[in-house]
Amino acid sequence: MRRVEGERGPGGRRLAAAVAVALVLVHLVRGAGRVVAEPAAGVAVVAACLVLAGLQLRHTRGAAGWGGWAAVEVGVGFLAVGPLGVSVGLLCLPAASLLLERRRVLLALLVAGAAAVEAGRAAEPREVVDLLLTVALGGAMLYAVTALALLAGRVHGARLELAASAVTDERLRIASALGSGLDAGMARIREAAERRDPAALDGLIDTAQRTLGAVRAAAAELRSLSLAPEAASARALLGSAGIAADLRIGHREPLGPAGTVLAVVLREAVTAVVRVGDARRCEVSTEERAGRVVLRVVSDGVPTAALGADVLDDLAERVRAVGGRLAAGLEPDGRFAVEASVAVAPAPAAVDPPELRTALGLYWFLLAVFCAKALMFVPPSRLWLGAGCVAVFCAFQVRFSIRDATRHARAALLASAVLALLPLPWLGRNWIGAAGILAGSLLIALPLRAGAAAAVAVVAAAGVVGGHGPVPVLLTAVSALVTCVVVYAVLRLVRLVRELQRAAAGRRAAAVVTERLRAARDLHDLLGHGLTAILLRAELARRLADGDPARCRAELAGIARLAERGRAELGALADDGPRLSFTAELASAAAVLEAAGIVVELEDGPVPDAAGAVLGVVLREAVTNVLRHSRARHARIAVSAAGGAVRLEVENDGVGADVTAPGSGIGGLTVRLAGAGGTLAAGPDDGWYLLRAEVPLR
């Protein structure tokens, strides 16, 4: 219910060790009490208890060790309960070890031996049954706690491995889904270009256009799981227009199809804010409300012109198509707000691993044994009172401790406290277990300090009410404390394992989203830009087909090279990402710009491979923006290294009223550069449009 988030596997091992110590505590206290009257026997009992607790710790460390240690535990245990006269309940420690090591034969011999020893001591059969139940209960609970601690350690240790495996699986799935269609398109483009036949240009251009459409659709589908790329684009777009951007992201990802619709709403709303141009501040926020993700874009610009009716109608229709809602209007403070909400599919329910189901089953066993032991010593005349108290108390435990219900939890705790303490004088010695169970539940249900104080108070009260005289009071309190520690450890570890599972699932989901976004960026930045360059050169070749056949064939040769490189980049999606040669990218960029009739000035310099791989992508995006969004006639590309960083500048003289803001791809580049520790800036500069990217040298 709380305080689980930062805990790790070693914390679980400490809990298991605490339970082992707690289970020998009563015997240890009694042994220490014998030291004055029987020094040798008292010291031997204390030593046996410490040895058994120490041997139990080998399981919490997950070490198999020498296979004969279980037999040693059994021998030490029977030495203590036989010649030294210790209670048979001490055998719960070797019983837990035999359960953990699956020594069924030895476990059967231990149970038979314990029954024989107790039969020789007990005055009546129910005493024998009571002690055997104590051994079974202690052994089962220690087994459960130790198994949960080891499970928590494995889940915690495997979280990175699981995330890496999820990334690998997703990478292969993406490569398989994209490889056939897109690779076939690039292959057809290359084959048509290699024929050097101008008559094939129309078919080549048609194939390139369809392949480019498929690339953009695939990239959009990959991006749809997350609003992060569109949020980065929105920040860059607003910043370039001089509008202060305040982004507050409060939803969990992945979003699935809802992400695609909300990304469109975000893009259109922010573009409208920039287009109107009089806003000074824009707030973008997301949150989850009752199974829906709500996106709000609020600006202080002109409210009536923030969105045209046609744009708003189109957005509303798209949002309604997926079962969502969209509204726009003035806020009480006079700002204009666009709000869209879309339902998201609930995350699939987590399936408990077998060890966790076993531990929960053993907790049910604890309650069942508690019921049996509690009713065993209730006087017949009060059996109805005991049965009622047991039924109500266990019902509270099932609902508020095992199932984690929160409604009426405080009232249930108060009722449980009354049931645990008030009937103690009338329901016999074994009702003390109720106080221990309550104390353990209080440690789980309340904040740490309050829970500890309440648990200590319950244990002390149980000792005072259930004991008569200093020694019985102490032993009763210690017995309640042992039950408290066992209950707390089981419930705590159940919550810890579930929290670790949720954290691992969240890490896997985040890793998959990150991998899909990487693939989307690579498709957009590499293959998409390559196809844009192919289309541009194909159009140029078609214009040159009649007047300059030689240059037309040269352009077709260049197209074939671009198509082959595109196929290689597509294959690299199954790896960590394409590694670009910046020198090749620079030459390609200059050729594409010159093919478009733009005079290019190059200021080249050495670029390390790591920085070149990132800057090559930036260069492609910059060149594509020059071709798409400007009327440039001159361009300058400069690369320099200074101050521990490599800087790329791409500027052109095609600045116009409609191109003062960067394209949406700039947001993706910002994210990519941030991952490499770099920065990106873009905007008008002295009559030209300048894009500047810096990547630190490593």
VEXFI-794186 format. One record per residue (C-alpha): x, y negated, z; residue in one letter. Coordinates in steps of 0.05 Angstrom, whole numbers, padded with zeros to 5 digits, always signed. Layout:
residues N
XYZA;...
END
This chain:
residues 698
+00000+00000+00000M;+00059-00047+00010R;+00134-00052+00021R;+00148+00001-00031V;+00174-00042-00087E;+00247-00048-00070G;+00257+00019-00037E;+00302+00072-00067R;+00318+00145-00061G;+00366+00138-00002P;+00309+00107+00039G;+00270+00172+00027G;+00329+00212+00052R;+00331+00172+00116R;+00257+00186+00127L;+00269+00260+00118A;+00326+00258+00167A;+00283+00219+00217A;+00229+00273+00213V;+00281+00328+00225A;+00306+00291+00287V;+00234+00277+00310A;+00216+00351+00307L;+00272+00370+00355V;+00262+00309+00400L;+00214+00343+00449V;+00260+00403+00456H;+00320+00357+00462L;+00287+00318+00519V;+00269+00382+00554R;+00340+00410+00545G;+00370+00346+00572A;+00324+00352+00632G;+00353+00421+00647R;+00425+00397+00649V;+00422+00378+00723V;+00391+00444+00747A;+00421+00490+00694E;+00482+00456+00664P;+00503+00511+00617A;+00433+00526+00591A;+00415+00452+00585G;+00478+00436+00545V;+00467+00497+00501A;+00396+00475+00485V;+00418+00405+00468V;+00474+00433+00424A;+00425+00481+00388A;+00377+00423+00374C;+00432+00380+00346L;+00460+00437+00303V;+00391+00451+00274L;+00379+00378+00258A;+00448+00372+00228G;+00439+00433+00184L;+00372+00406+00160Q;+00408+00344+00132L;+00441+00385+00078R;+00374+00389+00042H;+00364+00313+00044T;+00431+00306+00009R;+00407+00352-00046G;+00469+00397-00038A;+00460+00472-00043A;+00524+00490-00007G;+00537+00558+00022W;+00477+00604+00015G;+00485+00632+00085G;+00467+00568+00122W;+00393+00587+00124A;+00412+00651+00161A;+00455+00610+00209V;+00395+00565+00223E;+00350+00625+00237V;+00403+00654+00284G;+00412+00588+00322V;+00337+00580+00327G;+00325+00649+00356F;+00383+00640+00404L;+00349+00578+00430A;+00278+00607+00435V;+00302+00675+00461G;+00357+00674+00515P;+00352+00599+00527L;+00276+00598+00533G;+00261+00540+00486V;+00191+00534+00457S;+00178+00573+00393V;+00159+00507+00360G;+00234+00494+00349L;+00233+00547+00294L;+00197+00498+00248C;+00265+00471+00226L;+00293+00538+00200P;+00223+00552+00171A;+00228+00487+00130A;+00296+00508+00104S;+00270+00576+00084L;+00212+00543+00047L;+00259+00496+00011L;+00306+00553-00009E;+00248+00600-00024R;+00274+00655+00022R;+00207+00691+00028R;+00232+00754+00062V;+00272+00716+00114L;+00212+00670+00125L;+00167+00730+00138A;+00217+00758+00188L;+00221+00690+00223L;+00145+00687+00230V;+00142+00759+00256A;+00198+00745+00305G;+00165+00681+00329A;+00100+00718+00340A;+00136+00773+00379A;+00173+00724+00424V;+00110+00684+00439E;+00068+00746+00450A;+00116+00766+00505G;+00108+00698+00539R;+00036+00676+00528A;-00020+00691+00576A;-00074+00694+00523E;-00077+00703+00447P;-00097+00632+00431R;-00031+00608+00461E;+00005+00652+00410V;-00038+00625+00353V;-00027+00554+00376D;+00049+00560+00376L;+00050+00595+00309L;+00007+00539+00280L;+00057+00489+00309T;+00114+00525+00273V;+00075+00527+00208A;+00055+00454+00214L;+00124+00428+00230G;+00157+00471+00177G;+00107+00451+00123A;+00112+00377+00140M;+00188+00377+00141L;+00188+00415+00075Y;+00139+00363+00045A;+00180+00304+00069V;+00246+00333+00044T;+00217+00352-00023A;+00187+00283-00032L;+00253+00250-00013A;+00290+00291-00065L;+00235+00276-00116L;+00240+00201-00102A;+00315+00205-00113G;+00306+00241-00179R;+00253+00193-00204V;+00296+00134-00184H;+00359+00163-00215G;+00324+00182-00280A;+00289+00115-00293R;+00343+00088-00339L;+00350+00155-00374E;+00275+00157-00386L;+00276+00087-00414A;+00333+00104-00460A;+00296+00166-00483S;+00233+00125-00497A;+00274+00076-00538V;+00305+00133-00579T;+00237+00165-00591D;+00207+00098-00612E;+00266+00082-00657R;+00258+00148-00693L;+00183+00139-00698R;+00191+00070-00728I;+00244+00093-00777A;+00200+00152-00799S;+00138+00107-00807A;+00175+00054-00847L;+00225+00095-00884G;+00182+00129-00937S;+00140+00070-00963G;+00190+00013-00957L;+00250+00054-00979D;+00211+00077-01041A;+00195+00005-01058G;+00268-00017-01051M;+00289+00043-01093A;+00241+00024-01149R;+00267-00047-01148I;+00339-00023-01153R;+00323+00026-01210E;+00287-00028-01250A;+00344-00078-01239A;+00397-00028-01258E;+00365-00018-01327R;+00382-00092-01341R;+00319-00096-01384D;+00284-00164-01382P;+00220-00130-01402A;+00218-00095-01335A;+00219-00159-01296L;+00144-00165-01289D;+00139-00096-01259G;+00200-00110-01214L;+00169-00174-01188I;+00103-00139-01174D;+00138-00084-01136T;+00179-00135-01097A;+00116-00174-01078Q;+00079-00112-01055R;+00140-00088-01016T;+00148-00156-00984L;+00075-00154-00964G;+00085-00086-00933A;+00146-00111-00895V;+00108-00170-00867R;+00049-00126-00848A;+00095-00076-00814A;+00132-00131-00776A;+00065-00161-00754A;+00042-00093-00729E;+00106-00082-00691L;+00102-00151-00660R;+00029-00141-00639S;+00047-00105-00574L;+00075-00170-00545S;+00061-00244-00543L;+00134-00258-00527A;+00156-00274-00599P;+00098-00320-00611E;+00108-00354-00544A;+00182-00366-00562A;+00160-00393-00630S;+00109-00439-00596A;+00162-00467-00549R;+00210-00480-00607A;+00154-00511-00650L;+00131-00557-00594L;+00202-00576-00575G;+00220-00594-00646S;+00160-00642-00647A;+00181-00675-00582G;+00124-00644-00543I;+00139-00619-00473A;+00121-00545-00470A;+00099-00511-00405D;+00093-00435-00414L;+00064-00392-00359R;+00058-00318-00377I;+00016-00278-00328G;-00004-00215-00366H;+00028-00147-00369R;+00052-00117-00434E;+00045-00079-00480P;-00020-00110-00505L;-00034-00067-00566G;-00082-00094-00619P;-00104-00151-00572A;-00034-00180-00579G;-00043-00191-00654T;-00107-00232-00645V;-00080-00273-00588L;-00016-00286-00626A;-00057-00315-00684V;-00097-00359-00636V;-00033-00383-00603L;+00001-00397-00669R;-00059-00436-00698E;-00072-00475-00635A;+00000-00497-00626V;+00007-00513-00700T;-00054-00557-00694A;-00025-00594-00634V;+00040-00607-00673V;+00002-00627-00736R;-00039-00680-00701V;+00025-00706-00671G;+00002-00750-00614D;+00007-00700-00557A;+00061-00710-00504R;+00050-00645-00465R;+00022-00577-00482C;+00009-00521-00433E;+00006-00448-00455V;-00015-00396-00404S;-00039-00324-00401T;-00070-00285-00344E;-00109-00221-00333E;-00181-00225-00309R;-00224-00163-00300A;-00191-00121-00355G;-00183-00180-00403R;-00124-00222-00423V;-00141-00296-00425V;-00098-00344-00467L;-00105-00419-00456R;-00072-00475-00498V;-00084-00543-00466V;-00057-00609-00495S;-00065-00683-00481D;-00070-00703-00554G;-00130-00728-00593V;-00185-00679-00572P;-00232-00686-00632T;-00177-00672-00683A;-00140-00618-00645A;-00173-00564-00686L;-00212-00569-00749G;-00280-00536-00750A;-00260-00488-00805D;-00198-00465-00767V;-00238-00457-00702L;-00293-00418-00737D;-00243-00371-00769D;-00207-00360-00703L;-00272-00348-00666A;-00294-00297-00718E;-00228-00259-00713R;-00232-00259-00637V;-00304-00235-00638R;-00285-00179-00687A;-00244-00146-00631V;-00297-00158-00578G;-00266-00222-00551G;-00289-00293-00538R;-00261-00360-00559L;-00281-00429-00535A;-00253-00499-00545A;-00271-00565-00514G;-00253-00620-00465L;-00228-00605-00396E;-00253-00647-00337P;-00187-00686-00339D;-00198-00705-00413G;-00149-00656-00443R;-00168-00610-00500F;-00167-00535-00487A;-00171-00473-00530V;-00186-00410-00491E;-00188-00339-00519A;-00201-00275-00480S;-00193-00205-00507V;-00204-00139-00472A;-00144-00094-00464V;-00145-00019-00458A;-00132+00004-00387P;-00066+00039-00376A;-00073+00115-00374P;-00077+00142-00304A;-00011+00168-00278A;-00007+00243-00266V;+00024+00264-00201D;+00083+00311-00209P;+00076+00381-00178P;+00119+00363-00117E;+00074+00304-00101L;+00011+00345-00108R;+00042+00397-00062T;+00059+00344-00011A;-00012+00317-00012L;-00038+00388-00005G;+00007+00397+00056L;-00021+00333+00086Y;-00090+00364+00079W;-00060+00425+00113F;-00036+00380+00169L;-00107+00354+00180L;-00135+00425+00177A;-00085+00451+00228V;-00098+00390+00272F;-00172+00407+00271C;-00159+00480+00288A;-00110+00463+00344K;-00154+00408+00372A;-00217+00450+00376L;-00179+00511+00403M;-00173+00483+00473F;-00238+00443+00477V;-00284+00471+00531P;-00345+00504+00501P;-00392+00454+00533S;-00357+00397+00496R;-00346+00432+00430L;-00400+00390+00396W;-00364+00327+00418L;-00298+00353+00392G;-00326+00375+00325A;-00358+00307+00315G;-00295+00269+00333C;-00252+00313+00288V;-00299+00305+00229A;-00304+00229+00233V;-00229+00220+00248F;-00208+00264+00189C;-00257+00229+00143A;-00225+00163+00160F;-00156+00193+00147Q;-00176+00220+00079V;-00207+00155+00056R;-00160+00103+00084F;-00093+00139+00087S;-00093+00190+00031I;-00137+00155-00019R;-00113+00085+00000D;-00183+00053+00004A;-00180-00019+00027T;-00253-00038+00037R;-00271-00035+00112H;-00200-00010+00126A;-00191-00052+00189R;-00258-00029+00218A;-00238+00043+00203A;-00172+00034+00239L;-00207+00007+00300L;-00256+00064+00299A;-00199+00114+00291S;-00163+00083+00351A;-00226+00092+00394V;-00233+00164+00370L;-00159+00180+00382A;-00153+00153+00453L;-00222+00153+00486L;-00236+00228+00483P;-00166+00249+00507L;-00187+00266+00579P;-00245+00310+00554W;-00219+00344+00490L;-00158+00380+00516G;-00083+00375+00507R;-00081+00383+00431N;-00123+00321+00419W;-00058+00283+00429I;-00044+00297+00355G;-00099+00247+00337A;-00060+00191+00370A;+00003+00210+00331G;-00035+00212+00265I;-00066+00144+00280L;+00002+00114+00298A;+00032+00138+00233G;-00026+00110+00193S;-00019+00043+00229L;+00053+00039+00206L;+00029+00047+00134I;-00033+00004+00136A;-00006-00057+00172L;+00052-00104+00160P;+00118-00078+00188L;+00121-00115+00254R;+00047-00110+00269A;+00046-00037+00249G;+00106-00020+00293A;+00076-00057+00353A;+00009-00023+00344A;+00041+00046+00336A;+00083+00037+00399V;+00021+00015+00437A;-00019+00076+00413V;+00038+00124+00431V;+00046+00093+00500A;-00029+00094+00512A;-00032+00167+00491A;+00023+00184+00541G;-00012+00147+00598V;-00081+00175+00583V;-00059+00246+00566G;-00004+00257+00618G;-00006+00263+00694H;+00060+00244+00726G;+00124+00214+00697P;+00150+00276+00660V;+00083+00295+00628P;+00071+00223+00607V;+00140+00221+00574L;+00131+00288+00539L;+00060+00270+00516T;+00085+00203+00488A;+00144+00238+00453V;+00097+00290+00423S;+00052+00234+00396A;+00115+00199+00370L;+00136+00262+00333V;+00069+00267+00298T;+00072+00192+00283C;+00139+00199+00249V;+00117+00259+00208V;+00052+00226+00185V;+00087+00160+00169Y;+00142+00195+00129A;+00093+00236+00087V;+00047+00177+00071L;+00106+00130+00060R;+00141+00177+00012L;+00077+00190-00026V;+00071+00115-00038R;+00146+00109-00053L;+00143+00164-00107V;+00081+00133-00139R;+00113+00064-00139E;+00177+00092-00170L;+00134+00127-00222Q;+00098+00062-00238R;+00164+00025-00242A;+00194+00078-00288A;+00132+00075-00332A;+00136+00000-00334G;+00209+00004-00352R;+00194+00053-00408R;+00137+00009-00434A;+00182-00052-00432A;+00237-00015-00468A;+00189+00008-00522V;+00162-00063-00531V;+00233-00089-00536T;+00251-00037-00588E;+00189-00053-00629R;+00205-00127-00626L;+00277-00113-00647R;+00251-00073-00706A;+00202-00128-00724A;+00257-00180-00721R;+00303-00138-00765D;+00248-00127-00815L;+00232-00201-00818H;+00303-00227-00814D;+00337-00176-00859L;+00291-00138-00905L;+00239-00194-00911G;+00292-00246-00928H;+00326-00198-00976G;+00261-00188-01013L;+00250-00263-01015T;+00318-00271-01047A;+00302-00214-01096I;+00237-00249-01117L;+00273-00315-01126L;+00328-00285-01169R;+00276-00244-01208A;+00237-00307-01224E;+00302-00341-01246L;+00320-00281-01289A;+00252-00283-01322R;+00263-00356-01341R;+00332-00340-01368L;+00311-00278-01407A;+00302-00315-01474D;+00353-00371-01468G;+00411-00339-01431D;+00408-00262-01434P;+00478-00254-01405A;+00461-00292-01342R;+00394-00256-01338C;+00431-00189-01336R;+00478-00217-01283A;+00418-00236-01240E;+00390-00166-01249L;+00456-00137-01226A;+00452-00182-01164G;+00381-00158-01152I;+00404-00085-01155A;+00458-00100-01102R;+00407-00135-01057L;+00359-00076-01063A;+00414-00027-01045E;+00434-00068-00986R;+00361-00072-00965G;+00356+00004-00965R;+00418+00008-00922A;+00389-00042-00873E;+00324-00004-00871L;+00362+00060-00853G;+00398+00021-00798A;+00332+00011-00761L;+00342+00080-00732A;+00407+00055-00701D;+00418-00002-00652D;+00406-00051-00709G;+00440-00071-00773P;+00511-00098-00769R;+00518-00154-00819L;+00581-00178-00853S;+00578-00253-00845F;+00624-00264-00905T;+00576-00224-00949A;+00517-00262-00920E;+00550-00329-00934L;+00565-00310-01006A;+00494-00284-01015S;+00464-00348-00985A;+00504-00392-01031A;+00484-00351-01092A;+00410-00353-01074V;+00410-00428-01062L;+00448-00441-01126E;+00399-00397-01164A;+00344-00443-01139A;+00381-00503-01167G;+00407-00528-01100I;+00478-00554-01097V;+00514-00519-01039V;+00573-00546-00999E;+00609-00492-00960L;+00655-00503-00900E;+00678-00433-00884D;+00718-00407-00826G;+00736-00342-00792P;+00677-00309-00754V;+00687-00249-00707P;+00644-00189-00725D;+00600-00192-00662A;+00583-00265-00672A;+00577-00255-00747G;+00523-00202-00739A;+00480-00252-00702V;+00496-00313-00744L;+00484-00274-00808G;+00411-00266-00788V;+00407-00340-00770V;+00436-00358-00838L;+00384-00315-00874R;+00327-00349-00837E;+00356-00418-00850A;+00364-00405-00924V;+00293-00377-00929T;+00266-00439-00894N;+00303-00484-00943V;+00271-00447-01001L;+00201-00444-00971R;+00193-00508-00933H;+00233-00562-00967S;+00246-00598-01032R;+00321-00595-01023A;+00371-00612-01078R;+00433-00609-01034H;+00451-00563-00977A;+00511-00555-00931R;+00532-00492-00894I;+00588-00501-00843A;+00620-00450-00796V;+00670-00470-00742S;+00699-00442-00678A;+00714-00487-00620A;+00707-00488-00544G;+00698-00413-00538G;+00639-00410-00586A;+00624-00402-00660V;+00578-00454-00690R;+00537-00448-00753L;+00504-00510-00784E;+00456-00507-00843V;+00427-00573-00867E;+00390-00597-00928N;+00363-00662-00957D;+00292-00636-00968G;+00260-00665-00905V;+00187-00684-00916G;+00126-00700-00875A;+00103-00628-00878D;+00169-00597-00859V;+00190-00634-00796T;+00176-00573-00754A;+00212-00506-00761P;+00178-00444-00785G;+00153-00391-00737S;+00214-00349-00750G;+00255-00400-00710I;+00224-00373-00646G;+00248-00303-00662G;+00318-00329-00676L;+00316-00366-00609T;+00302-00300-00574V;+00355-00263-00613R;+00408-00316-00599L;+00389-00319-00525A;+00402-00244-00522G;+00473-00258-00545A;+00482-00316-00498G;+00474-00367-00554G;+00431-00428-00568T;+00392-00455-00627L;+00369-00525-00645A;+00331-00548-00707A;+00302-00614-00730G;+00310-00677-00773P;+00379-00709-00769D;+00395-00774-00805D;+00349-00760-00864G;+00370-00687-00870W;+00342-00626-00835Y;+00394-00592-00791L;+00394-00523-00760L;+00451-00510-00711R;+00466-00443-00677A;+00521-00428-00628E;+00545-00359-00604V;+00598-00352-00549P;+00662-00315-00566L;+00671-00252-00525R;
END
